[in-house]
């Protein structure tokens, strides 16, 4: 089975073609955009397909990063994954950025418990804890820095994500191990994790741990022109 994984949760717009049976990546394309994922995603996917020597007709599963991350980027990727799933009549599965960061940490350090955390601004962290086998001990949630530091200090675990150094700085007297301190994992990690997930028939949904910054202005009404 050939799997297409896509990730737009952070600055990267990434796609990977993965042979599930062989357990290897066939092709990939990654662009560091910052913004503009919607305009570039299809071209990125086409580049990965071309490198792998595959077409959309070859795909048997779609994988997508569901966040937490950029509201716009996550929405773009999840919408695309759901669209491909419907059009191609293949299942789609979601992988969170936090579980992907934790998996990349275990790849680097070996089996270990991981606190994956992203700096969400406003003195908030988006965080989750995973055990040595990648199972979620604490599902993604909003934490304060003090709360995350207390978790990290409570027992031996590695730190990953953009908030890893912040958490480490709030802890004294403890030697800490670090995985990737980026906002998202390598696209190949998403593909591999999705290949091992059980398809339950549910469509991937974005993980939004707080409301979007952009909100309609309440009570804003243009005055009518009197004639």
Secondary structure, DSSP 8 states (H G I E B T S, - for coil): -EEEEEE-SSSEEEEEEEETTTTEEEEEEEEE-SS-HHHHHHHHHHHHHHHHT--GGGEEEEEEE--SS-HHHHHHHHHHHHHHHHHHT-EEEEE-HHHHHHHHHHHHH-S--EEEEEEEETTEEEEEEE-TTS-EEEEEEEE-HHHHHHHHHHS--EEESTTHHHHHHT--S---EE---SSS--HHHHHHHHHTS---S-------SS--S----TT--------
